[in-house]
């Protein structure tokens, strides 16, 4: 009789223990994933986009995480018939930021270019060439942890905003004029955060596919892999912030966008699985009437100047012409 009376309680204890062990295991996995997503590794190959992975690759990535290769510059402006100067910009926290200055003999202005997550300044050479053809000098920058800059950590735009502010101050001192800032994905987010947190005042900003909230973009990546995001996305955002000294749930470009006071061009591809048109539209609405939004049809999370060169050039040139 005693065994029968105590069995339900034992079963509940076993269930609670199983749930606790599952929660602990899930947190351990999330901790590992968050670390790998924010710490680049030299000498490993790129795993490819989540949406292009096989089922086995997705399963392996979900269990073991993905080692993200440290971005390396594979080309220079010389490969695009552009003369350039390599410069180093002192950054805070002991970081040293590498950059390429591509001058134009009759420059209409200077555009500073900031790359996306797991990329580097050589990924922006097509954009730099396009800006040069439009009559602008360019400065291509490696964020901390990427390319020829120091470090191996990325914070998906949080501390990269410090890099944007440091580069902006250096440019203003050297050229005695305010530059235009261009950013892709994480670079776009870092620019928005630099405007809000550091109060920089560029002439204008041109942004491609900035996410609206850190949690939302992580959830989008789970959706791209065809797996549920809860509670893993929340745990990734939590541990990623804890490991690197920030609150990931407060890393929201929709909040930064409210502080934008300069002319803004926003661009987004309607086939992007990582940053949706709705995400960018929300950022655009927060900027308000100072913002021009262009949607590229049939484009994913990629270089727009590669995918739609004529539309990109016409859009950017029209925006730049409106600044005069």
Sine and cosine of phi, psi and omega as CSV:
sin_phi,cos_phi,sin_psi,cos_psi,sin_omega,cos_omega
0.00,0.00,-0.65,0.76,-0.02,-1.00
-0.90,0.44,-0.64,0.77,0.02,-1.00
-0.89,0.45,-0.65,0.76,0.01,-1.00
-0.90,0.43,-0.62,0.78,-0.01,-1.00
-0.94,0.34,-0.56,0.83,-0.08,-1.00
-1.00,-0.01,-0.21,0.98,-0.06,-1.00
-0.86,0.50,-0.72,0.69,0.01,-1.00
-0.85,0.53,-0.64,0.77,0.02,-1.00
-0.91,0.41,-0.65,0.76,0.04,-1.00
-0.90,0.44,-0.64,0.76,0.02,-1.00
-0.90,0.43,-0.64,0.77,0.03,-1.00
-0.91,0.42,-0.64,0.77,0.02,-1.00
-0.90,0.44,-0.66,0.75,0.04,-1.00
-0.89,0.46,-0.66,0.76,0.02,-1.00
-0.90,0.43,-0.70,0.72,0.03,-1.00
-0.89,0.45,-0.65,0.76,0.02,-1.00
-0.90,0.44,-0.65,0.76,0.02,-1.00
-0.91,0.43,-0.67,0.74,0.03,-1.00
-0.90,0.43,-0.64,0.76,0.02,-1.00
-0.91,0.42,-0.70,0.71,0.03,-1.00
-0.90,0.45,-0.64,0.77,0.04,-1.00
-0.90,0.44,-0.65,0.76,0.01,-1.00
-0.91,0.41,-0.67,0.74,0.03,-1.00
-0.89,0.45,-0.70,0.71,0.01,-1.00
-0.88,0.47,-0.65,0.76,0.00,-1.00
-0.90,0.43,-0.63,0.77,0.04,-1.00
-0.92,0.38,-0.61,0.80,0.04,-1.00
-0.89,0.45,-0.71,0.70,0.03,-1.00
-0.88,0.47,-0.69,0.72,0.00,-1.00
-0.90,0.44,-0.62,0.78,0.01,-1.00
-0.89,0.46,-0.70,0.71,0.00,-1.00
-0.90,0.44,-0.73,0.69,0.00,-1.00
-0.87,0.49,-0.71,0.71,-0.01,-1.00
-0.88,0.47,-0.65,0.76,0.01,-1.00
-0.90,0.43,-0.70,0.72,-0.04,-1.00
-0.93,0.37,-0.53,0.85,0.01,-1.00
-0.95,0.31,-0.42,0.91,-0.07,-1.00
-0.94,-0.34,0.02,1.00,0.01,-1.00
-0.79,-0.61,0.93,-0.37,-0.01,-1.00
-0.96,0.28,0.47,-0.88,-0.02,-1.00
-0.82,-0.57,0.80,-0.61,0.02,-1.00
-0.97,0.23,0.59,-0.81,0.13,-0.99
1.00,0.09,0.15,0.99,0.06,-1.00
-0.95,-0.32,0.39,-0.92,-0.02,-1.00
-1.00,0.03,0.40,-0.92,-0.02,-1.00
-0.96,0.28,0.74,-0.68,-0.07,-1.00
-0.97,0.25,-0.23,0.97,-0.06,-1.00
1.00,-0.02,0.17,-0.99,-0.03,-1.00
-0.95,0.31,0.60,-0.80,-0.01,-1.00
-0.82,0.58,-0.63,0.78,-0.07,-1.00
-0.94,0.33,-0.25,0.97,0.00,-1.00
-0.98,-0.18,0.00,1.00,-0.03,-1.00
-0.97,0.24,0.49,-0.87,0.13,-0.99
-0.97,0.25,0.17,-0.98,0.01,-1.00
-0.86,0.50,-0.68,0.73,0.00,-1.00
-0.89,0.45,-0.65,0.76,0.03,-1.00
-0.91,0.40,-0.63,0.77,0.03,-1.00
-0.91,0.42,-0.66,0.75,0.00,-1.00
-0.90,0.44,-0.68,0.73,0.02,-1.00
-0.90,0.44,-0.65,0.76,0.01,-1.00
-0.92,0.40,-0.62,0.78,-0.01,-1.00
-0.92,0.40,-0.55,0.83,-0.05,-1.00
-1.00,0.07,-0.72,0.69,-0.14,-0.99
-0.97,-0.24,-0.22,0.98,-0.07,-1.00
0.99,0.13,0.09,-1.00,-0.04,-1.00
-0.84,-0.54,0.80,-0.60,0.13,-0.99
-0.98,0.20,0.86,-0.52,-0.04,-1.00
-1.00,-0.07,0.86,-0.51,-0.03,-1.00
-0.90,0.43,0.61,-0.79,0.07,-1.00
-0.91,0.41,0.83,-0.56,-0.07,-1.00
-0.88,0.48,0.72,-0.70,0.01,-1.00
-0.85,-0.53,0.60,-0.80,0.03,-1.00
-0.98,0.21,0.89,-0.46,-0.05,-1.00
-1.00,-0.10,-0.27,0.96,0.02,-1.00
-0.63,-0.77,0.19,-0.98,0.09,-1.00
-0.79,-0.62,0.16,-0.99,0.05,-1.00
-0.85,0.53,-0.43,0.90,0.02,-1.00
-0.87,0.49,-0.51,0.86,0.04,-1.00
-0.93,0.37,-0.24,0.97,0.04,-1.00
-0.93,-0.38,0.34,0.94,0.01,-1.00
0.86,0.50,0.62,0.79,0.02,-1.00
-0.89,-0.45,0.78,-0.63,0.12,-0.99
-0.97,0.25,0.52,-0.85,-0.06,-1.00
-0.43,-0.90,0.27,-0.96,0.06,-1.00
-0.80,-0.59,0.77,-0.63,0.09,-1.00
-0.99,0.11,0.80,-0.61,0.01,-1.00
-0.77,-0.64,0.36,-0.93,0.04,-1.00
-0.85,-0.52,0.75,-0.67,-0.03,-1.00
-0.91,-0.42,0.84,-0.54,0.04,-1.00
-0.90,0.43,0.74,-0.67,0.06,-1.00
-0.92,-0.40,0.20,-0.98,0.03,-1.00
-0.97,0.22,0.14,-0.99,-0.01,-1.00
0.88,0.48,0.40,0.92,0.03,-1.00
0.98,0.19,0.13,0.99,-0.02,-1.00
-0.99,0.14,0.49,-0.87,0.07,-1.00
-0.85,-0.53,0.84,-0.55,-0.11,-0.99
-0.97,-0.23,0.83,-0.56,0.00,-1.00
-1.00,-0.02,0.58,-0.82,-0.02,-1.00
-0.49,-0.87,0.39,-0.92,0.13,-0.99
-0.91,-0.42,0.81,-0.59,0.09,-1.00
-0.99,-0.17,0.87,-0.50,0.01,-1.00
-0.93,-0.37,0.98,-0.20,-0.07,-1.00
-0.98,0.17,0.43,-0.90,0.14,-0.99
-0.89,-0.46,0.73,-0.68,-0.08,-1.00
-0.88,0.47,-0.47,0.88,0.02,-1.00
-0.77,-0.64,0.86,0.52,-0.16,-0.99
-0.91,0.42,0.73,-0.69,0.13,-0.99
-0.99,0.16,-0.30,0.95,-0.03,-1.00
0.16,-0.99,-0.10,-0.99,-0.01,-1.00
-0.84,-0.54,0.75,-0.66,0.07,-1.00
-0.92,-0.39,0.81,-0.58,0.05,-1.00
-0.98,-0.19,0.80,-0.60,-0.11,-0.99
-0.94,-0.33,0.73,-0.68,0.00,-1.00
-0.83,-0.56,0.78,-0.63,-0.12,-0.99
-0.99,0.13,0.06,-1.00,-0.01,-1.00
-1.00,-0.07,-0.14,-0.99,-0.03,-1.00
-0.90,0.43,0.68,-0.73,0.04,-1.00
0.85,0.52,0.52,0.86,0.05,-1.00
-0.78,-0.62,-0.11,-0.99,0.05,-1.00
-0.45,-0.89,-0.06,-1.00,-0.14,-0.99
-0.90,0.44,-0.45,0.89,0.01,-1.00
-0.93,0.38,-0.34,0.94,0.07,-1.00
-0.95,0.32,-0.18,0.98,-0.05,-1.00
-0.96,-0.29,0.21,0.98,-0.08,-1.00
-0.92,0.39,-0.58,0.81,0.04,-1.00
-0.90,0.43,-0.64,0.77,0.05,-1.00
-0.92,0.39,-0.65,0.76,0.01,-1.00
-0.89,0.45,-0.65,0.76,0.04,-1.00
-0.89,0.46,-0.68,0.73,0.00,-1.00
-0.90,0.44,-0.69,0.72,0.05,-1.00
-0.89,0.45,-0.64,0.77,0.02,-1.00
-0.88,0.47,-0.68,0.73,0.02,-1.00
-0.90,0.43,-0.43,0.90,0.05,-1.00
-1.00,0.09,-0.03,1.00,0.10,-1.00
0.98,-0.20,0.36,0.93,-0.06,-1.00
-0.89,-0.46,0.62,-0.78,0.23,-0.97
-0.96,0.27,0.43,-0.90,-0.02,-1.00
-0.71,-0.70,0.44,-0.90,0.12,-0.99
-0.77,-0.63,0.90,-0.44,-0.01,-1.00
-0.98,-0.19,0.80,-0.60,-0.17,-0.98
-0.88,-0.47,0.68,-0.74,0.20,-0.98
-1.00,0.00,0.84,-0.55,0.14,-0.99
-0.92,0.40,0.29,-0.96,0.13,-0.99
-0.77,0.64,0.67,-0.75,0.04,-1.00
1.00,0.10,-0.09,1.00,-0.08,-1.00
-0.82,-0.57,0.43,-0.90,0.09,-1.00
0.82,0.58,-0.82,-0.58,-0.05,-1.00
-0.99,-0.17,0.11,0.99,0.10,-1.00
-0.99,0.16,0.24,-0.97,-0.03,-1.00
-0.99,0.11,0.27,-0.96,0.07,-1.00
1.00,-0.06,0.09,-1.00,0.04,-1.00
-0.59,-0.81,0.28,0.96,-0.06,-1.00
-0.91,-0.41,0.62,-0.78,0.15,-0.99
-0.84,-0.54,0.55,-0.83,0.04,-1.00
-0.86,-0.51,0.36,0.93,0.11,-0.99
0.81,0.59,0.63,0.77,0.12,-0.99
0.95,-0.32,-0.22,0.98,-0.06,-1.00
-0.95,0.32,-0.93,0.37,0.00,-1.00
-0.99,0.15,-0.25,0.97,0.15,-0.99
-0.90,0.45,-0.42,0.91,0.09,-1.00
-0.89,0.46,-0.54,0.84,0.10,-1.00
-0.90,0.44,-0.63,0.78,0.04,-1.00
-0.89,0.46,-0.69,0.73,0.03,-1.00
-0.86,0.52,-0.70,0.71,-0.02,-1.00
-0.91,0.42,-0.64,0.76,0.00,-1.00
-0.92,0.39,-0.67,0.74,0.04,-1.00
-0.91,0.41,-0.68,0.74,0.00,-1.00
-0.86,0.51,-0.70,0.71,0.01,-1.00
-0.89,0.45,-0.66,0.75,0.01,-1.00
-0.90,0.44,-0.69,0.73,-0.01,-1.00
-0.90,0.43,-0.71,0.70,-0.01,-1.00
-0.88,0.47,-0.61,0.79,0.01,-1.00
-0.94,0.33,-0.66,0.76,-0.07,-1.00
-0.97,0.25,-0.66,0.76,-0.12,-0.99
-0.97,-0.26,-0.13,0.99,0.04,-1.00
0.83,0.56,0.60,0.80,0.06,-1.00
-0.39,-0.92,0.39,-0.92,0.00,-1.00
-0.99,0.11,0.75,-0.66,0.02,-1.00
-1.00,0.06,0.17,-0.99,0.23,-0.97
-1.00,-0.07,0.66,-0.75,-0.02,-1.00
-0.95,-0.32,0.73,-0.68,0.03,-1.00
-0.85,-0.52,0.72,-0.70,0.01,-1.00
-0.59,-0.81,0.59,-0.81,0.08,-1.00
-0.94,-0.34,0.78,-0.63,0.13,-0.99
0.79,0.61,-0.94,-0.35,0.02,-1.00
-0.85,0.53,-0.61,0.79,0.04,-1.00
-0.89,0.46,-0.61,0.79,0.05,-1.00
-0.91,0.41,-0.65,0.76,0.03,-1.00
-0.90,0.43,-0.68,0.73,0.00,-1.00
-0.88,0.47,-0.60,0.80,0.04,-1.00
-0.90,0.43,-0.73,0.68,0.01,-1.00
-0.86,0.50,-0.68,0.74,0.00,-1.00
-0.92,0.39,-0.61,0.79,0.02,-1.00
-0.90,0.44,-0.61,0.79,0.05,-1.00
-0.91,0.42,-0.66,0.75,-0.08,-1.00
-0.98,0.22,-0.68,0.73,-0.12,-0.99
-1.00,0.04,-0.65,0.76,-0.09,-1.00
-0.98,-0.21,-0.15,0.99,0.07,-1.00
0.93,0.37,0.43,0.90,0.03,-1.00
-0.93,0.36,0.43,-0.90,-0.08,-1.00
-0.75,-0.66,0.99,0.16,0.05,-1.00
-0.95,0.30,0.22,-0.98,0.05,-1.00
-0.91,0.42,-0.64,0.77,0.01,-1.00
-0.25,-0.97,0.22,-0.97,0.08,-1.00
-0.75,-0.66,0.62,-0.79,0.05,-1.00
-0.83,-0.55,0.89,-0.46,-0.16,-0.99
-0.81,-0.59,0.73,-0.68,0.09,-1.00
-0.94,-0.33,0.80,-0.60,0.12,-0.99
0.67,0.74,0.83,0.55,0.16,-0.99
-0.97,0.25,0.70,-0.71,0.06,-1.00
-0.96,0.29,0.31,-0.95,-0.05,-1.00
-1.00,-0.01,-0.59,0.81,0.03,-1.00
-0.57,-0.82,0.58,-0.82,0.00,-1.00
-0.85,0.53,-0.71,0.71,-0.02,-1.00
-0.89,0.46,-0.66,0.76,-0.04,-1.00
-0.90,0.44,-0.66,0.75,-0.03,-1.00
-0.94,0.33,-0.53,0.85,0.09,-1.00
-0.93,0.37,-0.66,0.75,0.05,-1.00
-0.88,0.47,-0.61,0.79,0.03,-1.00
-0.89,0.46,-0.57,0.82,0.01,-1.00
-0.94,0.35,-0.58,0.81,0.11,-0.99
-0.90,0.43,-0.67,0.75,0.01,-1.00
-0.89,0.46,-0.60,0.80,0.01,-1.00
-0.90,0.43,-0.46,0.89,0.03,-1.00
-1.00,0.00,-0.07,1.00,0.04,-1.00
0.96,0.27,0.49,0.87,0.01,-1.00
-0.80,-0.61,0.46,-0.89,0.02,-1.00
-0.88,0.47,0.58,-0.82,-0.05,-1.00
-1.00,-0.07,-0.40,0.91,-0.06,-1.00
-1.00,0.01,0.70,-0.71,-0.01,1.00
-0.99,-0.12,0.17,0.98,-0.14,-0.99
-0.89,0.46,-0.64,0.76,0.00,-1.00
-0.88,0.47,-0.68,0.73,0.01,-1.00
-0.89,0.45,-0.65,0.76,0.01,-1.00
-0.93,0.37,-0.61,0.79,0.04,-1.00
-0.89,0.45,-0.71,0.71,0.01,-1.00
-0.90,0.45,-0.66,0.75,0.00,-1.00
-0.89,0.45,-0.80,0.60,-0.07,-1.00
-0.94,0.33,-0.57,0.82,0.06,-1.00
-0.86,0.50,-0.65,0.76,0.06,-1.00
-0.94,0.34,-0.68,0.73,-0.01,-1.00
-0.87,0.49,-0.66,0.75,-0.03,-1.00
-0.92,0.39,-0.49,0.87,-0.15,-0.99
-0.90,-0.43,0.13,0.99,0.16,-0.99
0.99,0.12,0.57,0.82,0.09,-1.00
-0.49,-0.87,0.23,-0.97,0.04,-1.00
-0.99,-0.13,0.96,-0.29,-0.05,-1.00
-0.90,0.44,-0.46,0.89,-0.01,-1.00
-0.96,0.27,-0.22,0.97,0.05,-1.00
-0.98,-0.17,0.01,1.00,-0.01,-1.00
-1.00,0.01,0.99,0.12,-0.16,-0.99
-0.76,-0.65,0.97,-0.24,0.00,-1.00
-0.84,0.54,-0.39,0.92,0.06,-1.00
-0.89,0.45,-0.50,0.87,0.06,-1.00
-0.98,0.22,-0.65,0.76,0.03,-1.00
-0.89,0.46,-0.60,0.80,-0.10,-1.00
-0.88,0.48,-0.44,0.90,-0.02,-1.00
-0.91,0.42,-0.30,0.95,-0.03,-1.00
-0.99,-0.12,0.01,1.00,-0.02,-1.00
-0.95,0.30,0.78,-0.63,-0.02,-1.00
-0.86,-0.52,-0.01,1.00,-0.06,-1.00
-0.95,-0.32,0.30,-0.95,0.07,-1.00
-0.84,0.54,0.66,-0.75,-0.11,-0.99
-0.71,-0.71,0.72,-0.70,0.16,-0.99
-0.92,-0.39,0.86,-0.51,0.05,-1.00
-0.94,-0.34,0.69,-0.72,0.04,-1.00
-0.76,-0.65,0.59,-0.81,-0.02,-1.00
-0.48,-0.88,0.60,-0.80,0.10,-0.99
-1.00,-0.03,0.69,-0.72,-0.09,-1.00
-0.98,0.21,-0.04,1.00,0.07,-1.00
-0.95,-0.32,0.30,0.95,-0.05,-1.00
-0.98,0.20,0.88,-0.48,0.00,-1.00
-0.99,0.13,-0.18,0.98,-0.08,-1.00
-0.99,-0.17,-0.60,0.80,0.05,-1.00
-0.76,-0.65,0.90,-0.44,-0.10,-1.00
-1.00,0.05,0.26,-0.96,0.09,-1.00
-0.86,0.52,-0.62,0.78,0.04,-1.00
-0.88,0.47,-0.64,0.77,0.03,-1.00
-0.87,0.50,-0.76,0.65,-0.06,-1.00
-0.95,0.32,-0.57,0.82,0.05,-1.00
-0.88,0.48,-0.58,0.81,0.04,-1.00
-0.91,0.41,-0.65,0.76,0.07,-1.00
-0.89,0.45,-0.70,0.72,0.01,-1.00
-0.86,0.51,-0.69,0.72,0.00,-1.00
-0.89,0.45,-0.56,0.83,0.01,-1.00
-0.95,0.31,-0.50,0.86,0.07,-1.00
-0.96,0.28,-0.63,0.77,0.08,-1.00
1.00,-0.01,-0.52,-0.85,-0.14,-0.99
-0.93,0.37,-0.22,0.98,0.05,-1.00
-0.97,0.23,-0.10,1.00,-0.14,-0.99
-0.95,-0.31,0.68,-0.73,0.12,-0.99
-0.92,-0.39,0.80,-0.60,-0.05,-1.00
-0.92,-0.38,0.79,-0.62,0.05,-1.00
-0.84,-0.54,0.78,-0.63,0.01,-1.00
-0.97,-0.26,0.83,-0.56,0.02,-1.00
-1.00,-0.05,0.85,-0.53,-0.06,-1.00
-0.97,0.25,0.70,-0.71,0.12,-0.99
0.94,0.34,0.40,0.91,-0.02,-1.00
-0.90,-0.44,0.65,-0.76,0.04,-1.00
-0.99,-0.16,-0.52,-0.86,-0.01,-1.00
-1.00,0.07,1.00,0.10,-0.14,-0.99
-0.44,-0.90,0.00,-1.00,0.04,-1.00
-0.97,0.26,0.86,-0.51,-0.03,-1.00
-0.95,0.32,-0.56,0.83,-0.01,-1.00
-0.93,0.37,-0.43,0.90,0.11,-0.99
-0.97,0.25,-0.74,0.67,-0.12,-0.99
-0.96,0.27,-0.65,0.76,-0.03,-1.00
-0.69,-0.73,0.94,0.35,-0.12,-0.99
-0.86,0.52,-0.69,0.72,-0.05,-1.00
-0.92,0.39,-0.70,0.71,0.01,-1.00
-0.90,0.43,-0.68,0.74,0.00,-1.00
-0.87,0.48,-0.75,0.66,-0.05,-1.00
-0.90,0.44,-0.70,0.71,0.00,-1.00
-0.90,0.44,-0.66,0.76,-0.01,-1.00
-0.91,0.41,-0.75,0.66,-0.04,-1.00
-0.92,0.39,-0.68,0.73,0.00,-1.00
-0.89,0.45,-0.65,0.76,0.03,-1.00
-0.89,0.45,-0.65,0.76,0.02,-1.00
-0.91,0.41,-0.73,0.69,-0.01,-1.00
-0.89,0.46,-0.60,0.80,0.03,-1.00
-0.91,0.42,-0.49,0.87,-0.01,-1.00
-0.96,0.29,-0.24,0.97,-0.03,-1.00
-0.98,0.20,-0.31,0.95,-0.10,-1.00
-0.98,0.17,0.00,0.00,0.00,0.00
